[in-house]
Amino acid sequence: MNDTTKRVGFTASKKVGNAIKRNLAKRRLRAIFLDIQPTLNDGVYVFVAKEKIHQLSYEALKKGIIWSMKKLNCVKE
C-alpha cells in the first residue's frame, strides 16, 4: 500500500435498521469523513455505524468523530 493515501470503509449492520436507515447512516459518515479528511493522517479508516447513530444530530456525530480522531492521534499536527 502506498503510504501517502487514505483508505476508508463504512459499514452498518442490520441492527441499525432497514436498508434505508443503514444507507442514511453510511451517507452521514461518508459526508463527515469528506469534511475532515484533509486534517487526517494518511492511513486506513473503518467507520462502523451503531444502533443509536440516528439519535445523534449531524453536528453531534461530526463532533464525536473529530474527538475520536484526535484521541487516536489521527489528526495532522
N, CA, C and O atoms as a Tripos MOL2 file, in Angstrom:
@<TRIPOS>MOLECULE
protein
  308   307    77     0     0
PROTEIN
NO_CHARGES

@<TRIPOS>ATOM
      1 N           0.8400   -1.1850    0.0000 N.3       1 MET1
      2 CA          0.0000    0.0000    0.0000 C.3       1 MET1
      3 C           0.8790    1.2400    0.0000 C.2       1 MET1
      4 O           1.8850    1.2930    0.7080 O.2       1 MET1
      5 N           0.5110    2.2120   -0.7710 N.am      2 ASN2
      6 CA          1.2200    3.4830   -0.8140 C.3       2 ASN2
      7 C           1.0040    4.2120    0.5070 C.2       2 ASN2
      8 O          -0.1320    4.3350    0.9650 O.2       2 ASN2
      9 N           2.0820    4.6990    1.1270 N.am      3 ASP3
     10 CA          1.9840    5.3330    2.4370 C.3       3 ASP3
     11 C           1.4250    6.7500    2.3890 C.2       3 ASP3
     12 O           1.2790    7.3760    3.4390 O.2       3 ASP3
     13 N           1.1120    7.2700    1.2240 N.am      4 THR4
     14 CA          0.6100    8.6410    1.1320 C.3       4 THR4
     15 C          -0.8620    8.6700    0.7190 C.2       4 THR4
     16 O          -1.2960    9.5690   -0.0010 O.2       4 THR4
     17 N          -1.6150    7.6870    1.1760 N.am      5 THR5
     18 CA         -3.0320    7.6400    0.8100 C.3       5 THR5
     19 C          -3.9000    7.4340    2.0420 C.2       5 THR5
     20 O          -3.4420    6.9940    3.0970 O.2       5 THR5
     21 N          -5.1510    7.7670    1.8670 N.am      6 LYS6
     22 CA         -6.1570    7.4760    2.8820 C.3       6 LYS6
     23 C          -7.1370    6.4940    2.2630 C.2       6 LYS6
     24 O          -7.6540    6.7160    1.1680 O.2       6 LYS6
     25 N          -7.3810    5.4220    2.9700 N.am      7 ARG7
     26 CA         -8.3770    4.4490    2.5280 C.3       7 ARG7
     27 C          -9.4590    4.4020    3.5950 C.2       7 ARG7
     28 O          -9.1710    4.5210    4.7860 O.2       7 ARG7
     29 N         -10.6870    4.2310    3.1710 N.am      8 VAL8
     30 CA        -11.7850    4.3010    4.1340 C.3       8 VAL8
     31 C         -12.8670    3.2900    3.7710 C.2       8 VAL8
     32 O         -13.1100    3.0000    2.5990 O.2       8 VAL8
     33 N         -13.5080    2.7630    4.8090 N.am      9 GLY9
     34 CA        -14.6280    1.8550    4.6250 C.3       9 GLY9
     35 C         -15.7420    2.2260    5.5920 C.2       9 GLY9
     36 O         -15.4860    2.7170    6.6920 O.2       9 GLY9
     37 N         -16.9720    1.9910    5.1760 N.am     10 PHE10
     38 CA        -18.1390    2.2960    6.0020 C.3      10 PHE10
     39 C         -19.0190    1.0560    6.0610 C.2      10 PHE10
     40 O         -19.2360    0.3940    5.0460 O.2      10 PHE10
     41 N         -19.5200    0.7450    7.2410 N.am     11 THR11
     42 CA        -20.3990   -0.4060    7.3770 C.3      11 THR11
     43 C         -21.4790   -0.1180    8.4110 C.2      11 THR11
     44 O         -21.2940    0.6700    9.3390 O.2      11 THR11
     45 N         -22.6090   -0.7820    8.2200 N.am     12 ALA12
     46 CA        -23.7260   -0.6620    9.1650 C.3      12 ALA12
     47 C         -24.4560   -2.0040    9.1750 C.2      12 ALA12
     48 O         -24.9010   -2.4770    8.1290 O.2      12 ALA12
     49 N         -24.5780   -2.6120   10.3450 N.am     13 SER13
     50 CA        -25.2520   -3.9050   10.4390 C.3      13 SER13
     51 C         -26.7670   -3.7100   10.3950 C.2      13 SER13
     52 O         -27.2650   -2.5850   10.4520 O.2      13 SER13
     53 N         -27.4720   -4.8020   10.2960 N.am     14 LYS14
     54 CA        -28.9350   -4.7370   10.2580 C.3      14 LYS14
     55 C         -29.5210   -4.2300   11.5670 C.2      14 LYS14
     56 O         -30.6920   -3.8510   11.6100 O.2      14 LYS14
     57 N         -28.7240   -4.2150   12.6390 N.am     15 LYS15
     58 CA        -29.1950   -3.6710   13.9150 C.3      15 LYS15
     59 C         -29.4630   -2.1680   13.8080 C.2      15 LYS15
     60 O         -30.2410   -1.6190   14.5870 O.2      15 LYS15
     61 N         -28.8210   -1.5040   12.8430 N.am     16 VAL16
     62 CA        -29.0210   -0.0630   12.6430 C.3      16 VAL16
     63 C         -30.4290    0.1980   12.1250 C.2      16 VAL16
     64 O         -31.0170    1.2390   12.4200 O.2      16 VAL16
     65 N         -30.9630   -0.7260   11.3700 N.am     17 GLY17
     66 CA        -32.3110   -0.5580   10.8300 C.3      17 GLY17
     67 C         -32.4170   -1.1730    9.4470 C.2      17 GLY17
     68 O         -31.5650   -1.9580    9.0310 O.2      17 GLY17
     69 N         -33.4780   -0.8040    8.7450 N.am     18 ASN18
     70 CA        -33.6630   -1.3310    7.4000 C.3      18 ASN18
     71 C         -32.6450   -0.6940    6.4450 C.2      18 ASN18
     72 O         -31.8340    0.1360    6.8550 O.2      18 ASN18
     73 N         -32.6970   -1.0850    5.1900 N.am     19 ALA19
     74 CA        -31.7030   -0.6220    4.2180 C.3      19 ALA19
     75 C         -31.6710    0.8980    4.1060 C.2      19 ALA19
     76 O         -30.6020    1.4850    3.9390 O.2      19 ALA19
     77 N         -32.8160    1.5280    4.1940 N.am     20 ILE20
     78 CA        -32.8730    2.9880    4.0880 C.3      20 ILE20
     79 C         -32.1110    3.6330    5.2380 C.2      20 ILE20
     80 O         -31.3390    4.5670    5.0200 O.2      20 ILE20
     81 N         -32.3180    3.1490    6.4520 N.am     21 LYS21
     82 CA        -31.6290    3.7070    7.6210 C.3      21 LYS21
     83 C         -30.1310    3.4010    7.5840 C.2      21 LYS21
     84 O         -29.3150    4.2450    7.9530 O.2      21 LYS21
     85 N         -29.7710    2.1960    7.1380 N.am     22 ARG22
     86 CA        -28.3410    1.8490    7.0460 C.3      22 ARG22
     87 C         -27.6430    2.7340    6.0270 C.2      22 ARG22
     88 O         -26.5380    3.2180    6.2730 O.2      22 ARG22
     89 N         -28.2820    2.9470    4.8860 N.am     23 ASN23
     90 CA        -27.6820    3.7970    3.8570 C.3      23 ASN23
     91 C         -27.5640    5.2390    4.3240 C.2      23 ASN23
     92 O         -26.5690    5.9030    4.0340 O.2      23 ASN23
     93 N         -28.5660    5.7330    5.0450 N.am     24 LEU24
     94 CA        -28.5090    7.0870    5.5900 C.3      24 LEU24
     95 C         -27.3330    7.2170    6.5600 C.2      24 LEU24
     96 O         -26.5980    8.2040    6.5230 O.2      24 LEU24
     97 N         -27.1620    6.2280    7.4170 N.am     25 ALA25
     98 CA        -26.0580    6.2540    8.3780 C.3      25 ALA25
     99 C         -24.7180    6.2870    7.6490 C.2      25 ALA25
    100 O         -23.8280    7.0530    8.0190 O.2      25 ALA25
    101 N         -24.5710    5.4620    6.6190 N.am     26 LYS26
    102 CA        -23.3070    5.4330    5.8700 C.3      26 LYS26
    103 C         -23.0900    6.7300    5.1010 C.2      26 LYS26
    104 O         -21.9550    7.1940    4.9970 O.2      26 LYS26
    105 N         -24.1520    7.3260    4.5590 N.am     27 ARG27
    106 CA        -24.0180    8.6100    3.8560 C.3      27 ARG27
    107 C         -23.5640    9.7050    4.8030 C.2      27 ARG27
    108 O         -22.7250   10.5320    4.4470 O.2      27 ARG27
    109 N         -24.1220    9.7140    6.0210 N.am     28 ARG28
    110 CA        -23.7160   10.7180    7.0170 C.3      28 ARG28
    111 C         -22.2450   10.5340    7.3890 C.2      28 ARG28
    112 O         -21.4970   11.5100    7.4540 O.2      28 ARG28
    113 N         -21.8280    9.2980    7.6300 N.am     29 LEU29
    114 CA        -20.4280    9.0320    7.9670 C.3      29 LEU29
    115 C         -19.5050    9.4340    6.8160 C.2      29 LEU29
    116 O         -18.4400   10.0100    7.0370 O.2      29 LEU29
    117 N         -19.9210    9.1260    5.5900 N.am     30 ARG30
    118 CA        -19.1090    9.4610    4.4160 C.3      30 ARG30
    119 C         -18.9700   10.9780    4.2680 C.2      30 ARG30
    120 O         -17.8870   11.4750    3.9610 O.2      30 ARG30
    121 N         -20.0580   11.7110    4.4830 N.am     31 ALA31
    122 CA        -20.0190   13.1730    4.3760 C.3      31 ALA31
    123 C         -19.0990   13.7710    5.4340 C.2      31 ALA31
    124 O         -18.3410   14.6990    5.1500 O.2      31 ALA31
    125 N         -19.1650   13.2440    6.6440 N.am     32 ILE32
    126 CA        -18.2910   13.7380    7.7120 C.3      32 ILE32
    127 C         -16.8410   13.4410    7.3750 C.2      32 ILE32
    128 O         -15.9740   14.2960    7.5570 O.2      32 ILE32
    129 N         -16.5660   12.2350    6.8830 N.am     33 PHE33
    130 CA        -15.1900   11.8920    6.5210 C.3      33 PHE33
    131 C         -14.6720   12.8350    5.4400 C.2      33 PHE33
    132 O         -13.5320   13.2930    5.5200 O.2      33 PHE33
    133 N         -15.4820   13.1290    4.4410 N.am     34 LEU34
    134 CA        -15.0420   14.0310    3.3730 C.3      34 LEU34
    135 C         -14.7440   15.4270    3.9090 C.2      34 LEU34
    136 O         -13.8420   16.1020    3.4130 O.2      34 LEU34
    137 N         -15.4950   15.8650    4.9170 N.am     35 ASP35
    138 CA        -15.2420   17.1730    5.5340 C.3      35 ASP35
    139 C         -13.9230   17.2050    6.2930 C.2      35 ASP35
    140 O         -13.1880   18.1900    6.2240 O.2      35 ASP35
    141 N         -13.6210   16.1310    7.0160 N.am     36 ILE36
    142 CA        -12.4570   16.1560    7.9080 C.3      36 ILE36
    143 C         -11.2190   15.4980    7.3210 C.2      36 ILE36
    144 O         -10.1460   15.5950    7.9160 O.2      36 ILE36
    145 N         -11.3250   14.8330    6.1790 N.am     37 GLN37
    146 CA        -10.1990   14.0700    5.6560 C.3      37 GLN37
    147 C          -8.9490   14.8950    5.3670 C.2      37 GLN37
    148 O          -7.8540   14.3440    5.4760 O.2      37 GLN37
    149 N          -9.0320   16.1800    5.0070 N.am     38 PRO38
    150 CA         -7.7820   16.9320    4.8160 C.3      38 PRO38
    151 C          -6.9670   17.0740    6.1040 C.2      38 PRO38
    152 O          -5.7540   17.2760    6.0480 O.2      38 PRO38
    153 N          -7.6190   16.9710    7.2520 N.am     39 THR39
    154 CA         -6.9120   17.1350    8.5260 C.3      39 THR39
    155 C          -6.3850   15.8140    9.0760 C.2      39 THR39
    156 O          -5.6850   15.8040   10.0880 O.2      39 THR39
    157 N          -6.7130   14.6970    8.4210 N.am     40 LEU40
    158 CA         -6.3250   13.3850    8.9300 C.3      40 LEU40
    159 C          -5.0020   12.9130    8.3420 C.2      40 LEU40
    160 O          -4.6480   13.2520    7.2130 O.2      40 LEU40
    161 N          -4.2860   12.1310    9.1280 N.am     41 ASN41
    162 CA         -3.0690   11.4870    8.6480 C.3      41 ASN41
    163 C          -3.4380   10.4330    7.6160 C.2      41 ASN41
    164 O          -4.5710    9.9520    7.5810 O.2      41 ASN41
    165 N          -2.4690   10.0770    6.7750 N.am     42 ASP42
    166 CA         -2.6880    9.0030    5.8180 C.3      42 ASP42
    167 C          -2.8700    7.6930    6.5710 C.2      42 ASP42
    168 O          -2.3090    7.5080    7.6510 O.2      42 ASP42
    169 N          -3.6510    6.7920    6.0040 N.am     43 GLY43
    170 CA         -3.8720    5.5060    6.6410 C.3      43 GLY43
    171 C          -5.1890    4.8910    6.2180 C.2      43 GLY43
    172 O          -5.8390    5.3480    5.2770 O.2      43 GLY43
    173 N          -5.5650    3.8520    6.9280 N.am     44 VAL44
    174 CA         -6.7970    3.1250    6.6550 C.3      44 VAL44
    175 C          -7.7820    3.4200    7.7780 C.2      44 VAL44
    176 O          -7.4490    3.2850    8.9550 O.2      44 VAL44
    177 N          -8.9880    3.8210    7.4130 N.am     45 TYR45
    178 CA        -10.0240    4.1600    8.3840 C.3      45 TYR45
    179 C         -11.2620    3.3100    8.1110 C.2      45 TYR45
    180 O         -11.6820    3.1550    6.9640 O.2      45 TYR45
    181 N         -11.8320    2.7680    9.1700 N.am     46 VAL46
    182 CA        -13.0620    1.9880    9.0560 C.3      46 VAL46
    183 C         -14.0780    2.5750   10.0330 C.2      46 VAL46
    184 O         -13.8130    2.6710   11.2310 O.2      46 VAL46
    185 N         -15.2220    2.9590    9.5210 N.am     47 PHE47
    186 CA        -16.2920    3.5260   10.3350 C.3      47 PHE47
    187 C         -17.4280    2.5130   10.4160 C.2      47 PHE47
    188 O         -17.9090    2.0160    9.3980 O.2      47 PHE47
    189 N         -17.8470    2.2170   11.6390 N.am     48 VAL48
    190 CA        -18.9190    1.2540   11.8700 C.3      48 VAL48
    191 C         -20.0890    1.9830   12.5220 C.2      48 VAL48
    192 O         -19.9680    2.5040   13.6310 O.2      48 VAL48
    193 N         -21.2110    2.0160   11.8320 N.am     49 ALA49
    194 CA        -22.4090    2.6640   12.3730 C.3      49 ALA49
    195 C         -23.0380    1.7520   13.4190 C.2      49 ALA49
    196 O         -23.2210    0.5570   13.1870 O.2      49 ALA49
    197 N         -23.3640    2.3210   14.5620 N.am     50 LYS50
    198 CA        -24.0030    1.5750   15.6480 C.3      50 LYS50
    199 C         -25.4950    1.8980   15.6920 C.2      50 LYS50
    200 O         -25.9620    2.8260   15.0320 O.2      50 LYS50
    201 N         -26.2330    1.1180   16.4780 N.am     51 GLU51
    202 CA        -27.6960    1.2340   16.5330 C.3      51 GLU51
    203 C         -28.1830    2.6500   16.8180 C.2      51 GLU51
    204 O         -29.1710    3.0880   16.2270 O.2      51 GLU51
    205 N         -27.5230    3.3620   17.6970 N.am     52 LYS52
    206 CA        -28.0140    4.6610   18.1680 C.3      52 LYS52
    207 C         -27.5440    5.8390   17.3150 C.2      52 LYS52
    208 O         -27.6870    6.9890   17.7310 O.2      52 LYS52
    209 N         -26.9910    5.5800   16.1430 N.am     53 ILE53
    210 CA        -26.4800    6.6640   15.2990 C.3      53 ILE53
    211 C         -27.5910    7.6390   14.9100 C.2      53 ILE53
    212 O         -27.3340    8.8290   14.7310 O.2      53 ILE53
    213 N         -28.8170    7.1460   14.7800 N.am     54 HIS54
    214 CA        -29.9210    8.0050   14.3430 C.3      54 HIS54
    215 C         -30.4140    8.9360   15.4470 C.2      54 HIS54
    216 O         -31.2000    9.8470   15.1870 O.2      54 HIS54
    217 N         -29.9560    8.7120   16.6730 N.am     55 GLN55
    218 CA        -30.3560    9.5840   17.7810 C.3      55 GLN55
    219 C         -29.4950   10.8410   17.8470 C.2      55 GLN55
    220 O         -29.8250   11.7850   18.5650 O.2      55 GLN55
    221 N         -28.3990   10.8530   17.1040 N.am     56 LEU56
    222 CA        -27.4830   11.9970   17.1210 C.3      56 LEU56
    223 C         -27.7460   12.9090   15.9340 C.2      56 LEU56
    224 O         -28.0690   12.4470   14.8400 O.2      56 LEU56
    225 N         -27.6040   14.2060   16.1620 N.am     57 SER57
    226 CA        -27.6730   15.1460   15.0460 C.3      57 SER57
    227 C         -26.3770   15.0260   14.2410 C.2      57 SER57
    228 O         -25.3910   14.4570   14.7080 O.2      57 SER57
    229 N         -26.3990   15.5630   13.0450 N.am     58 TYR58
    230 CA        -25.2100   15.5340   12.1940 C.3      58 TYR58
    231 C         -24.0380   16.2150   12.8960 C.2      58 TYR58
    232 O         -22.9210   15.6960   12.8920 O.2      58 TYR58
    233 N         -24.2910   17.3700   13.4930 N.am     59 GLU59
    234 CA        -23.2200   18.1200   14.1670 C.3      59 GLU59
    235 C         -22.6660   17.3600   15.3690 C.2      59 GLU59
    236 O         -21.4550   17.3500   15.5890 O.2      59 GLU59
    237 N         -23.5370   16.7280   16.1450 N.am     60 ALA60
    238 CA        -23.0750   15.9540   17.3050 C.3      60 ALA60
    239 C         -22.2470   14.7560   16.8500 C.2      60 ALA60
    240 O         -21.2350   14.4240   17.4680 O.2      60 ALA60
    241 N         -22.6760   14.1140   15.7770 N.am     61 LEU61
    242 CA        -21.9360   12.9750   15.2350 C.3      61 LEU61
    243 C         -20.5630   13.4170   14.7290 C.2      61 LEU61
    244 O         -19.5550   12.7570   14.9810 O.2      61 LEU61
    245 N         -20.5380   14.5430   14.0110 N.am     62 LYS62
    246 CA        -19.2730   15.0620   13.4930 C.3      62 LYS62
    247 C         -18.3300   15.4270   14.6380 C.2      62 LYS62
    248 O         -17.1400   15.1160   14.5910 O.2      62 LYS62
    249 N         -18.8610   16.0790   15.6550 N.am     63 LYS63
    250 CA        -18.0490   16.4620   16.8110 C.3      63 LYS63
    251 C         -17.4660   15.2230   17.4930 C.2      63 LYS63
    252 O         -16.3020   15.2230   17.8940 O.2      63 LYS63
    253 N         -18.2720   14.1730   17.6230 N.am     64 GLY64
    254 CA        -17.8080   12.9320   18.2370 C.3      64 GLY64
    255 C         -16.7260   12.2510   17.4280 C.2      64 GLY64
    256 O         -15.7660   11.7250   17.9920 O.2      64 GLY64
    257 N         -16.8690   12.2520   16.1110 N.am     65 ILE65
    258 CA        -15.8590   11.6290   15.2540 C.3      65 ILE65
    259 C         -14.5580   12.4140   15.3090 C.2      65 ILE65
    260 O         -13.4810   11.8230   15.3880 O.2      65 ILE65
    261 N         -14.6440   13.7310   15.2690 N.am     66 ILE66
    262 CA        -13.4310   14.5550   15.3610 C.3      66 ILE66
    263 C         -12.7340   14.3140   16.6900 C.2      66 ILE66
    264 O         -11.5110   14.1800   16.7330 O.2      66 ILE66
    265 N         -13.5000   14.2570   17.7780 N.am     67 TRP67
    266 CA        -12.9200   13.9920   19.0960 C.3      67 TRP67
    267 C         -12.2050   12.6360   19.1040 C.2      67 TRP67
    268 O         -11.1000   12.5110   19.6300 O.2      67 TRP67
    269 N         -12.8530   11.6210   18.5110 N.am     68 SER68
    270 CA        -12.2610   10.2820   18.4630 C.3      68 SER68
    271 C         -10.9740   10.2710   17.6530 C.2      68 SER68
    272 O          -9.9950    9.6390   18.0480 O.2      68 SER68
    273 N         -10.9720   10.9700   16.5210 N.am     69 MET69
    274 CA         -9.7720   11.0100   15.6830 C.3      69 MET69
    275 C          -8.6140   11.6840   16.4220 C.2      69 MET69
    276 O          -7.4680   11.2440   16.3200 O.2      69 MET69
    277 N          -8.9140   12.7420   17.1580 N.am     70 LYS70
    278 CA         -7.8680   13.4070   17.9450 C.3      70 LYS70
    279 C          -7.3510   12.4790   19.0320 C.2      70 LYS70
    280 O          -6.1450   12.4130   19.2720 O.2      70 LYS70
    281 N          -8.2520   11.7660   19.6900 N.am     71 LYS71
    282 CA         -7.8820   10.8470   20.7670 C.3      71 LYS71
    283 C          -6.9830    9.7230   20.2370 C.2      71 LYS71
    284 O          -6.1010    9.2430   20.9490 O.2      71 LYS71
    285 N          -7.2090    9.3080   18.9940 N.am     72 LEU72
    286 CA         -6.4210    8.2410   18.3760 C.3      72 LEU72
    287 C          -5.1680    8.7610   17.6680 C.2      72 LEU72
    288 O          -4.4610    7.9970   17.0110 O.2      72 LEU72
    289 N          -4.8950   10.0550   17.8030 N.am     73 ASN73
    290 CA         -3.7350   10.6930   17.1570 C.3      73 ASN73
    291 C          -3.7550   10.5300   15.6380 C.2      73 ASN73
    292 O          -2.7160   10.2940   15.0220 O.2      73 ASN73
    293 N          -4.9250   10.6540   15.0440 N.am     74 CYS74
    294 CA         -5.0730   10.5420   13.5960 C.3      74 CYS74
    295 C          -5.0880   11.9010   12.9050 C.2      74 CYS74
    296 O          -5.1160   11.9710   11.6760 O.2      74 CYS74
    297 N          -5.0680   12.9770   13.6800 N.am     75 VAL75
    298 CA         -5.1480   14.3280   13.1260 C.3      75 VAL75
    299 C          -3.7390   14.8680   12.9170 C.2      75 VAL75
    300 O          -2.8680   14.7320   13.7760 O.2      75 VAL75
    301 N          -3.5360   15.4860   11.7480 N.am     76 LYS76
    302 CA         -2.2290   16.0840   11.4530 C.3      76 LYS76
    303 C          -1.9330   17.2050   12.4320 C.2      76 LYS76
    304 O          -2.8370   17.9100   12.8810 O.2      76 LYS76
    305 N          -0.6860   17.3580   12.7510 N.am     77 GLU77
    306 CA         -0.2510   18.4310   13.6670 C.3      77 GLU77
    307 C          -0.1280   19.7340   12.9220 C.2      77 GLU77
    308 O           0.2250   20.7540   13.5160 O.2      77 GLU77
@<TRIPOS>BOND
     1     1     2 1
     2     2     3 1
     3     3     4 2
     4     3     5 am
     5     5     6 1
     6     6     7 1
     7     7     8 2
     8     7     9 am
     9     9    10 1
    10    10    11 1
    11    11    12 2
    12    11    13 am
    13    13    14 1
    14    14    15 1
    15    15    16 2
    16    15    17 am
    17    17    18 1
    18    18    19 1
    19    19    20 2
    20    19    21 am
    21    21    22 1
    22    22    23 1
    23    23    24 2
    24    23    25 am
    25    25    26 1
    26    26    27 1
    27    27    28 2
    28    27    29 am
    29    29    30 1
    30    30    31 1
    31    31    32 2
    32    31    33 am
    33    33    34 1
    34    34    35 1
    35    35    36 2
    36    35    37 am
    37    37    38 1
    38    38    39 1
    39    39    40 2
    40    39    41 am
    41    41    42 1
    42    42    43 1
    43    43    44 2
    44    43    45 am
    45    45    46 1
    46    46    47 1
    47    47    48 2
    48    47    49 am
    49    49    50 1
    50    50    51 1
    51    51    52 2
    52    51    53 am
    53    53    54 1
    54    54    55 1
    55    55    56 2
    56    55    57 am
    57    57    58 1
    58    58    59 1
    59    59    60 2
    60    59    61 am
    61    61    62 1
    62    62    63 1
    63    63    64 2
    64    63    65 am
    65    65    66 1
    66    66    67 1
    67    67    68 2
    68    67    69 am
    69    69    70 1
    70    70    71 1
    71    71    72 2
    72    71    73 am
    73    73    74 1
    74    74    75 1
    75    75    76 2
    76    75    77 am
    77    77    78 1
    78    78    79 1
    79    79    80 2
    80    79    81 am
    81    81    82 1
    82    82    83 1
    83    83    84 2
    84    83    85 am
    85    85    86 1
    86    86    87 1
    87    87    88 2
    88    87    89 am
    89    89    90 1
    90    90    91 1
    91    91    92 2
    92    91    93 am
    93    93    94 1
    94    94    95 1
    95    95    96 2
    96    95    97 am
    97    97    98 1
    98    98    99 1
    99    99   100 2
   100    99   101 am
   101   101   102 1
   102   102   103 1
   103   103   104 2
   104   103   105 am
   105   105   106 1
   106   106   107 1
   107   107   108 2
   108   107   109 am
   109   109   110 1
   110   110   111 1
   111   111   112 2
   112   111   113 am
   113   113   114 1
   114   114   115 1
   115   115   116 2
   116   115   117 am
   117   117   118 1
   118   118   119 1
   119   119   120 2
   120   119   121 am
   121   121   122 1
   122   122   123 1
   123   123   124 2
   124   123   125 am
   125   125   126 1
   126   126   127 1
   127   127   128 2
   128   127   129 am
   129   129   130 1
   130   130   131 1
   131   131   132 2
   132   131   133 am
   133   133   134 1
   134   134   135 1
   135   135   136 2
   136   135   137 am
   137   137   138 1
   138   138   139 1
   139   139   140 2
   140   139   141 am
   141   141   142 1
   142   142   143 1
   143   143   144 2
   144   143   145 am
   145   145   146 1
   146   146   147 1
   147   147   148 2
   148   147   149 am
   149   149   150 1
   150   150   151 1
   151   151   152 2
   152   151   153 am
   153   153   154 1
   154   154   155 1
   155   155   156 2
   156   155   157 am
   157   157   158 1
   158   158   159 1
   159   159   160 2
   160   159   161 am
   161   161   162 1
   162   162   163 1
   163   163   164 2
   164   163   165 am
   165   165   166 1
   166   166   167 1
   167   167   168 2
   168   167   169 am
   169   169   170 1
   170   170   171 1
   171   171   172 2
   172   171   173 am
   173   173   174 1
   174   174   175 1
   175   175   176 2
   176   175   177 am
   177   177   178 1
   178   178   179 1
   179   179   180 2
   180   179   181 am
   181   181   182 1
   182   182   183 1
   183   183   184 2
   184   183   185 am
   185   185   186 1
   186   186   187 1
   187   187   188 2
   188   187   189 am
   189   189   190 1
   190   190   191 1
   191   191   192 2
   192   191   193 am
   193   193   194 1
   194   194   195 1
   195   195   196 2
   196   195   197 am
   197   197   198 1
   198   198   199 1
   199   199   200 2
   200   199   201 am
   201   201   202 1
   202   202   203 1
   203   203   204 2
   204   203   205 am
   205   205   206 1
   206   206   207 1
   207   207   208 2
   208   207   209 am
   209   209   210 1
   210   210   211 1
   211   211   212 2
   212   211   213 am
   213   213   214 1
   214   214   215 1
   215   215   216 2
   216   215   217 am
   217   217   218 1
   218   218   219 1
   219   219   220 2
   220   219   221 am
   221   221   222 1
   222   222   223 1
   223   223   224 2
   224   223   225 am
   225   225   226 1
   226   226   227 1
   227   227   228 2
   228   227   229 am
   229   229   230 1
   230   230   231 1
   231   231   232 2
   232   231   233 am
   233   233   234 1
   234   234   235 1
   235   235   236 2
   236   235   237 am
   237   237   238 1
   238   238   239 1
   239   239   240 2
   240   239   241 am
   241   241   242 1
   242   242   243 1
   243   243   244 2
   244   243   245 am
   245   245   246 1
   246   246   247 1
   247   247   248 2
   248   247   249 am
   249   249   250 1
   250   250   251 1
   251   251   252 2
   252   251   253 am
   253   253   254 1
   254   254   255 1
   255   255   256 2
   256   255   257 am
   257   257   258 1
   258   258   259 1
   259   259   260 2
   260   259   261 am
   261   261   262 1
   262   262   263 1
   263   263   264 2
   264   263   265 am
   265   265   266 1
   266   266   267 1
   267   267   268 2
   268   267   269 am
   269   269   270 1
   270   270   271 1
   271   271   272 2
   272   271   273 am
   273   273   274 1
   274   274   275 1
   275   275   276 2
   276   275   277 am
   277   277   278 1
   278   278   279 1
   279   279   280 2
   280   279   281 am
   281   281   282 1
   282   282   283 1
   283   283   284 2
   284   283   285 am
   285   285   286 1
   286   286   287 1
   287   287   288 2
   288   287   289 am
   289   289   290 1
   290   290   291 1
   291   291   292 2
   292   291   293 am
   293   293   294 1
   294   294   295 1
   295   295   296 2
   296   295   297 am
   297   297   298 1
   298   298   299 1
   299   299   300 2
   300   299   301 am
   301   301   302 1
   302   302   303 1
   303   303   304 2
   304   303   305 am
   305   305   306 1
   306   306   307 1
   307   307   308 2
@<TRIPOS>SUBSTRUCTURE
     1 MET1         2 RESIDUE 1 A MET
     2 ASN2         6 RESIDUE 1 A ASN
     3 ASP3        10 RESIDUE 1 A ASP
     4 THR4        14 RESIDUE 1 A THR
     5 THR5        18 RESIDUE 1 A THR
     6 LYS6        22 RESIDUE 1 A LYS
     7 ARG7        26 RESIDUE 1 A ARG
     8 VAL8        30 RESIDUE 1 A VAL
     9 GLY9        34 RESIDUE 1 A GLY
    10 PHE10       38 RESIDUE 1 A PHE
    11 THR11       42 RESIDUE 1 A THR
    12 ALA12       46 RESIDUE 1 A ALA
    13 SER13       50 RESIDUE 1 A SER
    14 LYS14       54 RESIDUE 1 A LYS
    15 LYS15       58 RESIDUE 1 A LYS
    16 VAL16       62 RESIDUE 1 A VAL
    17 GLY17       66 RESIDUE 1 A GLY
    18 ASN18       70 RESIDUE 1 A ASN
    19 ALA19       74 RESIDUE 1 A ALA
    20 ILE20       78 RESIDUE 1 A ILE
    21 LYS21       82 RESIDUE 1 A LYS
    22 ARG22       86 RESIDUE 1 A ARG
    23 ASN23       90 RESIDUE 1 A ASN
    24 LEU24       94 RESIDUE 1 A LEU
    25 ALA25       98 RESIDUE 1 A ALA
    26 LYS26      102 RESIDUE 1 A LYS
    27 ARG27      106 RESIDUE 1 A ARG
    28 ARG28      110 RESIDUE 1 A ARG
    29 LEU29      114 RESIDUE 1 A LEU
    30 ARG30      118 RESIDUE 1 A ARG
    31 ALA31      122 RESIDUE 1 A ALA
    32 ILE32      126 RESIDUE 1 A ILE
    33 PHE33      130 RESIDUE 1 A PHE
    34 LEU34      134 RESIDUE 1 A LEU
    35 ASP35      138 RESIDUE 1 A ASP
    36 ILE36      142 RESIDUE 1 A ILE
    37 GLN37      146 RESIDUE 1 A GLN
    38 PRO38      150 RESIDUE 1 A PRO
    39 THR39      154 RESIDUE 1 A THR
    40 LEU40      158 RESIDUE 1 A LEU
    41 ASN41      162 RESIDUE 1 A ASN
    42 ASP42      166 RESIDUE 1 A ASP
    43 GLY43      170 RESIDUE 1 A GLY
    44 VAL44      174 RESIDUE 1 A VAL
    45 TYR45      178 RESIDUE 1 A TYR
    46 VAL46      182 RESIDUE 1 A VAL
    47 PHE47      186 RESIDUE 1 A PHE
    48 VAL48      190 RESIDUE 1 A VAL
    49 ALA49      194 RESIDUE 1 A ALA
    50 LYS50      198 RESIDUE 1 A LYS
    51 GLU51      202 RESIDUE 1 A GLU
    52 LYS52      206 RESIDUE 1 A LYS
    53 ILE53      210 RESIDUE 1 A ILE
    54 HIS54      214 RESIDUE 1 A HIS
    55 GLN55      218 RESIDUE 1 A GLN
    56 LEU56      222 RESIDUE 1 A LEU
    57 SER57      226 RESIDUE 1 A SER
    58 TYR58      230 RESIDUE 1 A TYR
    59 GLU59      234 RESIDUE 1 A GLU
    60 ALA60      238 RESIDUE 1 A ALA
    61 LEU61      242 RESIDUE 1 A LEU
    62 LYS62      246 RESIDUE 1 A LYS
    63 LYS63      250 RESIDUE 1 A LYS
    64 GLY64      254 RESIDUE 1 A GLY
    65 ILE65      258 RESIDUE 1 A ILE
    66 ILE66      262 RESIDUE 1 A ILE
    67 TRP67      266 RESIDUE 1 A TRP
    68 SER68      270 RESIDUE 1 A SER
    69 MET69      274 RESIDUE 1 A MET
    70 LYS70      278 RESIDUE 1 A LYS
    71 LYS71      282 RESIDUE 1 A LYS
    72 LEU72      286 RESIDUE 1 A LEU
    73 ASN73      290 RESIDUE 1 A ASN
    74 CYS74      294 RESIDUE 1 A CYS
    75 VAL75      298 RESIDUE 1 A VAL
    76 LYS76      302 RESIDUE 1 A LYS
    77 GLU77      306 RESIDUE 1 A GLU
